[in-house]
Amino acid sequence: MMTAIMGPSGCGKSTLLHVAAGLRPPTSGRVRFGDLDLVGLPERRLSRLRRDMFGFVFQSYNLLPSLTVFDNVALPLRLRRERGVRDGVMTALATVGLAKRVRAWPAQLSGGQAQRVAIARALASRPRLLFGDEPTGALDRASSEEVMAALRCVVETGAGVVLVTHDERVARLTDRTLQLASGGLSKADTPISTPRRDA
């Protein structure tokens, strides 16, 4: 399932995302991932959870300009000394439609392509849940649609996607929308529209 978090600036969208992803602790309450409560979890175990279960995509692509598309996607796998790096990278790039750009440099990519590489990098680690903080925020409409199509492909691999967005058009491509106001949940719609399965 793909869930969008929406609301006016300053209402707590990114804060909610960061708390849900274990990037910052809540001031009160609990954060559960399955049967696991993230609150009070030792930092080493929390880091391992984020590494093994979560993927992250932000508005800034955070691609290393000195590395090719292949090497950008492979980097976290190599840091973890995983086996089958090539297969993992190629599967992730094929999922987002960029298998033919493995030798390209980040400077040669459009904004939508660069963000899809960032999604592939997160996807290569086979996360159970992918978090996106305004992943289409810096993109034009066509590039935003490219990125949303890639995120839909992530969902089809069996992973969940939670993203912050201010764009109604982006939210309409998700399965569920949470509306925040004044730091709290004001409304939840399931679904807000029929998701585009062919996206």
NUVOKE-692296 format. One record per residue (C-alpha): residue number from 1; x, y, z. Coordinates in pm, 1 decimal. Layout:
% NUVOKE-692296
num: NUM | x: X | y: Y | z: Z
...
***
This chain:
% NUVOKE-692296
num: 1 | x: 0.0 | y: 0.0 | z: 0.0
num: 2 | x: 110.2 | y: 356.2 | z: -71.4
num: 3 | x: 9.4 | y: 619.0 | z: 183.6
num: 4 | x: 38.3 | y: 995.7 | z: 141.9
num: 5 | x: 73.4 | y: 1236.1 | z: 435.2
num: 6 | x: -63.1 | y: 1581.2 | z: 350.2
num: 7 | x: -129.3 | y: 1907.8 | z: 527.2
num: 8 | x: -26.0 | y: 2274.6 | z: 542.2
num: 9 | x: 333.4 | y: 2380.6 | z: 595.9
num: 10 | x: 443.8 | y: 2341.1 | z: 955.4
num: 11 | x: 170.6 | y: 2094.4 | z: 1052.3
num: 12 | x: 417.0 | y: 1815.1 | z: 1130.7
num: 13 | x: 422.9 | y: 1604.0 | z: 812.6
num: 14 | x: 799.3 | y: 1553.4 | z: 801.2
num: 15 | x: 816.1 | y: 1515.4 | z: 1178.0
num: 16 | x: 558.8 | y: 1235.1 | z: 1164.3
num: 17 | x: 754.2 | y: 1065.6 | z: 887.0
num: 18 | x: 1082.7 | y: 1090.7 | z: 1078.4
num: 19 | x: 924.4 | y: 957.1 | z: 1397.5
num: 20 | x: 760.7 | y: 667.3 | z: 1210.9
num: 21 | x: 1094.7 | y: 581.2 | z: 1049.3
num: 22 | x: 1282.1 | y: 584.0 | z: 1378.4
num: 23 | x: 1491.1 | y: 885.7 | z: 1276.8
num: 24 | x: 1379.8 | y: 1084.3 | z: 1581.4
num: 25 | x: 1200.5 | y: 985.0 | z: 1902.6
num: 26 | x: 843.0 | y: 1095.8 | z: 1976.2
num: 27 | x: 778.4 | y: 1326.0 | z: 2271.0
num: 28 | x: 508.5 | y: 1081.1 | z: 2385.5
num: 29 | x: 329.3 | y: 767.9 | z: 2274.2
num: 30 | x: 458.2 | y: 462.0 | z: 2091.3
num: 31 | x: 585.9 | y: 380.0 | z: 1744.8
num: 32 | x: 520.6 | y: 23.7 | z: 1637.1
num: 33 | x: 658.5 | y: -170.6 | z: 1342.7
num: 34 | x: 480.1 | y: -503.7 | z: 1352.6
num: 35 | x: 517.5 | y: -628.5 | z: 1709.1
num: 36 | x: 825.7 | y: -413.7 | z: 1770.0
num: 37 | x: 805.1 | y: -86.7 | z: 1967.0
num: 38 | x: 1068.9 | y: 155.5 | z: 1836.6
num: 39 | x: 1047.3 | y: 379.5 | z: 2143.3
num: 40 | x: 1329.6 | y: 303.4 | z: 2382.4
num: 41 | x: 1498.0 | y: 64.2 | z: 2141.3
num: 42 | x: 1879.0 | y: 75.3 | z: 2179.8
num: 43 | x: 2038.5 | y: 286.5 | z: 1908.2
num: 44 | x: 2237.1 | y: -4.5 | z: 1766.5
num: 45 | x: 1922.0 | y: -213.9 | z: 1723.5
num: 46 | x: 1729.5 | y: 83.9 | z: 1584.4
num: 47 | x: 2006.9 | y: 144.7 | z: 1330.0
num: 48 | x: 1994.2 | y: -219.3 | z: 1226.3
num: 49 | x: 1616.0 | y: -198.8 | z: 1186.6
num: 50 | x: 1644.7 | y: 109.3 | z: 965.3
num: 51 | x: 1919.0 | y: -56.5 | z: 760.9
num: 52 | x: 1744.3 | y: -390.9 | z: 716.6
num: 53 | x: 1375.7 | y: -297.4 | z: 699.3
num: 54 | x: 1341.4 | y: 63.8 | z: 585.9
num: 55 | x: 1432.7 | y: 256.5 | z: 272.8
num: 56 | x: 1453.2 | y: 633.8 | z: 242.9
num: 57 | x: 1402.6 | y: 874.4 | z: -47.4
num: 58 | x: 1419.1 | y: 1250.5 | z: 1.6
num: 59 | x: 1357.5 | y: 1559.0 | z: -210.8
num: 60 | x: 1731.4 | y: 1584.3 | z: -271.8
num: 61 | x: 1845.9 | y: 1282.5 | z: -469.4
num: 62 | x: 2174.6 | y: 1254.5 | z: -276.3
num: 63 | x: 2349.5 | y: 1080.5 | z: -565.2
num: 64 | x: 2728.5 | y: 1091.5 | z: -564.2
num: 65 | x: 2834.1 | y: 1277.4 | z: -882.4
num: 66 | x: 3160.1 | y: 1083.0 | z: -909.4
num: 67 | x: 2979.5 | y: 747.3 | z: -928.6
num: 68 | x: 2781.8 | y: 597.8 | z: -1216.2
num: 69 | x: 2416.1 | y: 505.0 | z: -1178.2
num: 70 | x: 2519.4 | y: 144.0 | z: -1114.4
num: 71 | x: 2770.3 | y: 237.7 | z: -845.6
num: 72 | x: 2530.9 | y: 478.7 | z: -673.9
num: 73 | x: 2273.2 | y: 201.8 | z: -638.1
num: 74 | x: 2537.5 | y: -54.7 | z: -540.5
num: 75 | x: 2697.4 | y: 161.3 | z: -271.1
num: 76 | x: 2482.0 | y: 59.5 | z: 29.2
num: 77 | x: 2504.8 | y: -307.9 | z: -69.5
num: 78 | x: 2883.1 | y: -286.7 | z: -90.8
num: 79 | x: 2903.7 | y: -109.5 | z: 243.6
num: 80 | x: 2707.7 | y: -399.6 | z: 392.3
num: 81 | x: 2934.3 | y: -647.1 | z: 211.3
num: 82 | x: 2637.8 | y: -823.6 | z: 58.7
num: 83 | x: 2669.6 | y: -1092.7 | z: -204.3
num: 84 | x: 2498.2 | y: -1072.8 | z: -541.4
num: 85 | x: 2544.1 | y: -696.9 | z: -571.1
num: 86 | x: 2512.4 | y: -691.2 | z: -949.1
num: 87 | x: 2188.4 | y: -889.2 | z: -949.9
num: 88 | x: 2042.2 | y: -670.6 | z: -674.9
num: 89 | x: 2135.3 | y: -348.4 | z: -854.6
num: 90 | x: 2005.7 | y: -462.4 | z: -1193.2
num: 91 | x: 1678.0 | y: -585.4 | z: -1044.7
num: 92 | x: 1624.5 | y: -252.7 | z: -866.7
num: 93 | x: 1707.9 | y: -48.3 | z: -1176.8
num: 94 | x: 1481.0 | y: -263.3 | z: -1392.0
num: 95 | x: 1198.5 | y: -207.3 | z: -1143.5
num: 96 | x: 1221.7 | y: 171.2 | z: -1190.7
num: 97 | x: 1278.9 | y: 145.6 | z: -1566.1
num: 98 | x: 1645.1 | y: 246.8 | z: -1576.2
num: 99 | x: 1826.9 | y: -78.3 | z: -1651.4
num: 100 | x: 1975.4 | y: 76.7 | z: -1966.4
num: 101 | x: 2128.6 | y: 374.2 | z: -1781.6
num: 102 | x: 2371.9 | y: 181.7 | z: -1560.9
num: 103 | x: 2677.5 | y: 356.9 | z: -1706.4
num: 104 | x: 2528.7 | y: 707.8 | z: -1697.8
num: 105 | x: 2656.4 | y: 975.8 | z: -1458.9
num: 106 | x: 2414.5 | y: 1168.2 | z: -1234.9
num: 107 | x: 2481.0 | y: 1488.4 | z: -1433.4
num: 108 | x: 2345.1 | y: 1315.0 | z: -1743.5
num: 109 | x: 2007.3 | y: 1237.6 | z: -1583.2
num: 110 | x: 1686.3 | y: 1435.4 | z: -1574.3
num: 111 | x: 1538.6 | y: 1516.5 | z: -1233.0
num: 112 | x: 1286.7 | y: 1234.4 | z: -1264.6
num: 113 | x: 1556.0 | y: 987.1 | z: -1363.6
num: 114 | x: 1780.5 | y: 1093.9 | z: -1076.2
num: 115 | x: 1499.6 | y: 1044.2 | z: -826.5
num: 116 | x: 1423.4 | y: 702.8 | z: -977.8
num: 117 | x: 1789.8 | y: 609.2 | z: -924.3
num: 118 | x: 1750.2 | y: 717.0 | z: -560.6
num: 119 | x: 1443.0 | y: 492.8 | z: -536.0
num: 120 | x: 1638.4 | y: 204.8 | z: -691.6
num: 121 | x: 1917.3 | y: 258.2 | z: -437.2
num: 122 | x: 1663.3 | y: 228.4 | z: -154.6
num: 123 | x: 1490.5 | y: -66.3 | z: -322.5
num: 124 | x: 1815.0 | y: -261.6 | z: -374.3
num: 125 | x: 1827.0 | y: -329.7 | z: -0.5
num: 126 | x: 1482.1 | y: -495.4 | z: -24.1
num: 127 | x: 1309.3 | y: -279.9 | z: 240.1
num: 128 | x: 975.6 | y: -374.0 | z: 392.7
num: 129 | x: 879.7 | y: -5.9 | z: 408.8
num: 130 | x: 1001.6 | y: 288.6 | z: 201.3
num: 131 | x: 968.8 | y: 644.1 | z: 335.4
num: 132 | x: 966.9 | y: 942.4 | z: 99.3
num: 133 | x: 991.4 | y: 1303.1 | z: 218.8
num: 134 | x: 859.2 | y: 1518.7 | z: -70.2
num: 135 | x: 1017.9 | y: 1287.1 | z: -330.2
num: 136 | x: 848.1 | y: 1480.8 | z: -612.0
num: 137 | x: 882.4 | y: 1825.1 | z: -454.2
num: 138 | x: 1158.1 | y: 1950.0 | z: -686.8
num: 139 | x: 1017.7 | y: 1793.1 | z: -1005.2
num: 140 | x: 791.6 | y: 1905.5 | z: -1287.3
num: 141 | x: 464.9 | y: 1724.4 | z: -1356.0
num: 142 | x: 603.9 | y: 1473.8 | z: -1606.8
num: 143 | x: 897.8 | y: 1384.0 | z: -1381.2
num: 144 | x: 665.1 | y: 1355.7 | z: -1081.7
num: 145 | x: 456.9 | y: 1103.5 | z: -1271.4
num: 146 | x: 772.8 | y: 906.2 | z: -1354.0
num: 147 | x: 863.6 | y: 892.5 | z: -986.1
num: 148 | x: 512.7 | y: 793.3 | z: -877.6
num: 149 | x: 514.1 | y: 513.2 | z: -1136.3
num: 150 | x: 843.8 | y: 393.0 | z: -986.4
num: 151 | x: 697.3 | y: 405.1 | z: -635.6
num: 152 | x: 397.0 | y: 205.0 | z: -754.8
num: 153 | x: 643.5 | y: -56.9 | z: -880.1
num: 154 | x: 798.2 | y: -60.4 | z: -531.4
num: 155 | x: 454.7 | y: -141.6 | z: -386.7
num: 156 | x: 416.9 | y: -423.1 | z: -638.2
num: 157 | x: 735.5 | y: -582.2 | z: -499.9
num: 158 | x: 550.9 | y: -620.4 | z: -169.6
num: 159 | x: 695.4 | y: -319.7 | z: 13.9
num: 160 | x: 486.5 | y: -43.6 | z: 166.2
num: 161 | x: 543.3 | y: 323.5 | z: 77.1
num: 162 | x: 474.5 | y: 623.1 | z: 301.3
num: 163 | x: 537.8 | y: 965.2 | z: 152.9
num: 164 | x: 495.5 | y: 1327.7 | z: 250.5
num: 165 | x: 358.8 | y: 1548.4 | z: -25.3
num: 166 | x: 187.0 | y: 1881.7 | z: -71.0
num: 167 | x: 74.5 | y: 1791.8 | z: -423.8
num: 168 | x: -288.1 | y: 1678.3 | z: -463.2
num: 169 | x: -205.8 | y: 1517.8 | z: -799.5
num: 170 | x: 59.3 | y: 1303.2 | z: -631.9
num: 171 | x: -176.5 | y: 1210.5 | z: -347.3
num: 172 | x: -439.4 | y: 1093.0 | z: -596.5
num: 173 | x: -195.3 | y: 826.9 | z: -715.0
num: 174 | x: -169.9 | y: 672.4 | z: -368.2
num: 175 | x: -397.6 | y: 422.5 | z: -194.1
num: 176 | x: -458.3 | y: 623.0 | z: 122.1
num: 177 | x: -417.9 | y: 982.6 | z: 239.1
num: 178 | x: -365.3 | y: 1111.8 | z: 592.3
num: 179 | x: -447.3 | y: 1479.8 | z: 642.6
num: 180 | x: -264.3 | y: 1657.7 | z: 923.6
num: 181 | x: -354.0 | y: 1988.4 | z: 1085.8
num: 182 | x: -201.1 | y: 2158.3 | z: 1390.7
num: 183 | x: 21.1 | y: 1861.4 | z: 1462.4
num: 184 | x: -260.3 | y: 1605.5 | z: 1464.4
num: 185 | x: -451.8 | y: 1379.1 | z: 1229.3
num: 186 | x: -756.8 | y: 1560.5 | z: 1096.7
num: 187 | x: -879.1 | y: 1312.3 | z: 835.9
num: 188 | x: -791.2 | y: 979.1 | z: 675.8
num: 189 | x: -925.5 | y: 873.9 | z: 336.7
num: 190 | x: -901.5 | y: 514.1 | z: 211.4
num: 191 | x: -863.5 | y: 537.6 | z: -79.3
num: 192 | x: -886.7 | y: 896.3 | z: -205.7
num: 193 | x: -903.9 | y: 762.7 | z: -561.6
num: 194 | x: -854.7 | y: 449.7 | z: -764.4
num: 195 | x: -476.2 | y: 396.8 | z: -786.5
num: 196 | x: -325.3 | y: 383.3 | z: -1132.2
num: 197 | x: -205.3 | y: 23.7 | z: -1150.1
num: 198 | x: -57.8 | y: 85.3 | z: -1493.1
num: 199 | x: 150.7 | y: 380.2 | z: -1373.2
***
